Amino acid sequence: MSNGTLSDIRVLDLSRVLSGPFATMHLGDLGADVWKVEPKEGDPSRDLSPPLIHGESAYYQSVNRNKRSLRIDFRHKDAPALLLRLAEKADVVVENFLPKVKHKLGIDYDAVRKVNPEVIYCSISGFGQSGPYSDRPGLDNIFQGMAGLMAVTGIDDRPVKAGERVGDMVTGLNAALAIVAAIRARDRDGNGQFLDLALVDCLVALQAPQISNYLATGEQTPKVGNGSFFSAPTDTFQTADRPINICVMSNKHWLILCKAMGEEDGWAVDPAFATNADRVSHRDIINDHLAARFLEHSADHWLTLLGDAGVPVGPVLSYPEIFADPQVLHNGLRTSLPDAKGRDVPMIDIPVTYGRPTASLRSPPPRLGEHGAAILSDAGLSACDMQDALASGLVMEGPDNS
């Protein structure tokens, strides 16, 4: 059992793949009892392999801890009634179907609200619940392009997406935050509500600093590669052996950088570099100066020299290097949970350290249909009802967990 902040909250999770499951994982981390209801084929992310972890896709494993799984046939004639029965027992319903699909399944907000007036219903979609694109499918690279993120990413005219599915991830975080806010509101006035999140909207909102330039000037923010439109010197530089990043966003850090590199009487007093605006205007000149100097020594030399002086500086790490980094090791970001057979399932720990019991890792991602009987019992189905659901093919027992 959980003693987390949301330990009294039950979540009916009808979502799949990434945005919704990422949101409900955070709710589960906070203690909520998350019922992950999957179609008979399972969440499509279970098929996104290789690689596998103990026979399950690593992709699926990454966002589905602290949940219980129920496997049903969504095409069965009795599926709508069962879904509504589950929703009746839930505090929160989360889904990321195309808007028209939830109505076809009979699990839309109006239907759920009739059996559960206080429900908090969270819909995640690509473009929103209404409008000209509302029923269009899409994936993260589609939304990165349509939200303008590709227009400011990279160094040339070729559109480049971010290396991670940032649209799904930031939407999942926004959804979790919105749900917690809605729970707090319901605690105060007893009313549930409908939450509508669009991936394209969340990606646009994520770019507030960049887009603020357009709103102020009416001009498209240009690509600056690994640099910054707002500050200089900020970029990736090659050293004698490997690249490093520096980010100078204040006169204080600029003067510290100049002193560390022995330029108190050079760059530090050059009027062309006197203010951040001056340095942005002359970023190419500054970058050329720095590029030549950084090649003189190793990355470790510069990381120590500049880091000890107080300049924002860091290495460019691969994933293996991340988990060998002394600070990451100290923070304990890599962890694992044992599965039913005692095998470790590796995962990333909760990136927040709470001062009192709030969130925890309790269970690894569930096998397909692993907790079907327990969920149906918690939903109020009798043993006879459960047997009928199994016999009719509406509910399926999970596969062998070998």
N, C-alpha and C positions, 0 to 999 in steps of 0.2 A: 504493500500500500504506500501511497505517497503522502508526504506532509508538506508538499509544495503549496505555493500561493493559490493555485487553481485546483486543489485536490477535491473540491466539491463541485467541479464543473465536468460535465459529460459532453464530448464532442462527437457528432456523427460526421465522419470524414468520407465524403463521396468523391474526393478529388484524386487526381492521378498525375503521374510523371514528376513534376518539379514544383511549380509555384504553390499549389495547394498543399501538397505534402510537406514542403518546407515550412509553411505557415503552421500546420497542425503539429509538426515536430516540435516547434517552439512552445506550443500550448502544452504538449505532452511533457516537455522538459520542465515546465512550470507546475506540473503535477496533475494536469487534466487527464481524465480517462478517455482516450481517443479510440473510437471504434472505426477502424479502417475497413470500409465495406467495398469489396472488390468484385468485378465481374468474374465469371467462371474462368476466363483466360488469365485473370490476374491483372494487376497494375501493369500497363505496357512497359514501365521502366524495369520490370523484372527480366525483360528480354534484351535490355540494352547491355550486351556483353560481347566479347570479353572486356575486362576480366571478371572472374567470379570469385566470391569469397564463400567457401563451403557450399558450393553449388548455387549460390544466389548472386545476382548481378551486383557489382560494387556500386553502380549508379543507384539502384534501388536502396541498397544498404545505407547510403549516405544521408538520406532524409526521412527515414521511417522508423527510427528508434522510438521507444516509449509509446507504442501503439499496440492494439489488439486487432486481429484480422478475422473478418467474416466474409465468406465466399458465397455469392448468390448468382443466379441466372437472371440478369437484368431483362431478358426477353421473355421470361416466364409470365404467364397471365396474372399471376398473383404477386409479382414483384412490386407493383405500385403500392399495394396494401401493406406488404411487409416493410417497405421503405418508410411509409407514413407511420407505421407502428414504432419503428426505430426512432423516427424524428420526434414522435410524441414524447419520448423519454429523454431527449437531448436538450441541453442548454444552448448548444451552438450547432449549426449545420454549415458545413463548408463544401462547396462544389466548384469545379472549373469546367463544366460542360459548355458547349456552345449554348447560347440562350434558349434556342428552340428545343434542345434536347431535354432539358429539365421539365419542360411542359409536357413533352411526349411521355416522359417517365412518370408524370404525375407527382413530382417532388418539387415543384416550384414553390416560391415563397408563399403565395396566397393559399396553396393547398396545405402547406405545413402549418401556417398560422391558424388555420381553422381547427387543427387538432392540438396546437401548442401556441397559444396567443403570445406568450412571453419569449418565444424563440428569437435568438440572434442568428440571422441567416446571412452568410457571406458568399457572394458570387464573384468568382474571379474569371475574367475572360480576356481575350486579346484586345477588344476595342470598346467594350461596354455592353450594356444590356439593350441599348437602342441605338438608332442611327444607321447610316448607309452601310457600314462595315460590320455591324454587330454579329451577323451570322457567318462571317468569314473565318476560316481556320487560320492559324498562324503559329509560328515557332519563334524562338528568341531572336534569330538573325533577321527575321521579317520585322520585328518590332524595333530592333536596334536601327535598322534602316529608316523606318517610318518615323521614329522619334528623333531623328537627327543626330544620333550618337555616332554613326558612321561618318557623318560629314565633318566631324572634328577629331577623328581618330586616324592615326597613321601619319605619313610624311609626304605622300604624293596624291595624285588624283584618284588612285584606285581605292574604292571603299574598303575599309577594314573594320571588322567587328572586334569587340573586346574578347579576350581569351576565355572568359567564363560567361555563363548564361545570366548576365547581370539583370536582364529584364525579369526573368522568373524569380531570381533571388530577392531583388528589391521589392517586388510585388508581394512575395511571401512575407517579408519582414513588415511591410505596410499592412498586410492583412492581419498578421498576428497582433500588431499594435492596435489596429482598429477594433479587433475583437475584444481585446482586453479593455479598451476604452468603452465599448458597448456594454460589457459586463459591469463595469463601474457605474455607467449610467443606469443600467437596470437595477443595480443595488440601491440606487437613490430613488427611482420613481416606479420601479416594477414593470417597465415597458421594454419589450424587445425591439428589434429594428432590422431593416434590410441594409446590407453593406454591398456596394457595387464598386469593384476595383477592376480597372483595365490595365493590362501590361503596358500599353503604349503611353498611357497617362503617367504611370509610375516612372517610366523611363524619362519622359519629358521633365517631370518634377525633379528627378535625380540630378539633372543638369542645370539646376538653378544658377550657379555661379557663371557658367558659360553662357547660358541663355540671357542672363541679365545684361551681358554686353550687347546682344542683339536688341533687347528691349530699350536700352539706353541710346543706341546709335542707329538702329534700323539696318545694320550691316551684319552679314554672316561672320561669325567668329572663324578665323582661319585655322588650319591645321598647323600645329607646332611640334608634331612628333612627340618625343619624350620631354619636351620643354613645357613651359607654361605661358599662356597669353598674358598673365597678370604679373609675373615676376621674372627676374633674371639676376644672376645666373641660376637657372633651374634646368637640369638636363642630365642625360646619361653620358658619361665620359669613359673612354678606354684608358686604362692604366698600363703599366708595363706587362701585366699578366692577365687582367680580367676587368670588366667594367664596374663602375660605381655610379651611384646617383647622388647628386647634391641638390639642395633646394634652399635658395636664399630669398626670403620674402620680406626682409626688413633691413634697414640701414645698420642696425646692430649686428646682424649676422654677416652683412657685407664687410663691415670693418673687422670683425673677428676673422673672417676668411682671409682678408688682406694681410692681417698681422701674422696669422699662422703660416702664410706662404711668403713672408718677408717682403710684402708690398706696401708697408706703411707709408713709404715716400713715393710710391708709384701709383698703383690702381686706386689706393685709398684717397689720394688727393687729386686725382684726375677729374676735372669738372664734368667730363662726359659721362662719368659714372656716379655723380654725386647723389642722385635720388633714384628711387625704384623706377620712376618713369624714364629717367635718363638711361638706366641700365637696360630697360626693356627696349628702348629705341636703338641701343647699341649692343643688343644681345649677341649678334654675330661676332663682333670684335672681341667681346669678353669671352665668348665660347672658344674662339681661336686661341686666345691667350691661355686659357685653362687647359684646352686640349693638348697643347704643346707641353705644358708643365706636368700634367698628370702622367704623361708617357715616361717621365724620368724615373718614376719609382713604382713599386708594386701597389696593389690595392690595399694590402694590409698596412703598408706605410701610411697611405693617405687616410684610411679609415681610423687609424690610431691618432694621427696628427690632428686631423680635422675634428674627429669625434671628441677627443679630449679637450679641444679648444672650445667646443660648443657649437660647431657648425652642423646643421642637419645633413647627415651623410649616411649612406648605407650601401651594402653590397647588392648585386643582382643575383638572387639565389634560385636555383632549381628546386623542385620539390624534395629530392633527397637531401639537398643542402639545408633546406628549411628545418627539417627534423633532426639535423645534426647541429643546428645553431644553438649556442649556449643559452641565449635568452629564451628561445622557444622551448628548449629542454627545461629551463627553470620554470617557465609558466605552465608546463605540463599540458600543452595543447593536444598532444597525441595521446589517445587512451584506447580502451577496448572494453567490451562487455562479453561475458560468456554466453553462448547459446545453450539450448536445452541439452546438448551433448557435452557441454563444458569446453567447447572450442572458442577461442578468442575471436571476436568480431572487431577488427580495428575501426576506429572512427575519430573524428575531431571532437574534442571536449567542448562543453558550453563555454563561450568566450567571455563570460562575465563571472567575476568572483563576488558572491553575495555575502553580506555580513551575518545573515541568519538564514535558516532553511527557507529557500524560495524555489530553487530549481535543482534537478538531479537527473542523473542517468540511471534508469532502473531496469530497463529491458532492451535487448537487441531488437532490430527490425523483425517483425513476425513473419513466419512462413505463411504461405497462402492458405487462408482458412483455418489457421492454427487455433483460434479462440472462438470458433463459431458457436459451440454449445453454450459457453459461458456468456457470450454477448446476448444470445437469444434468451437465455434465462434472465439476465439483467433487464432485458426489454419486456419481461413479463410473460413470455410464451411458456405454456405448460409443456410437460414432457410429451404429451400426446401431440400437441401442436408442432413441436420440434420434430417428432418422428414423421409426421405427415409432410412437413417441409422437406425433409431429407428424402422421403420416399417419392415425392413428386418431382424431385430434381430442382426445386426452387433454391434450396440450400445444399451446398456440397461440402463434404469433409475435405480437409486439407490433404495435400499429397504426402507421401512418405518423406519424413524429414531427415533423410540420409545425407 
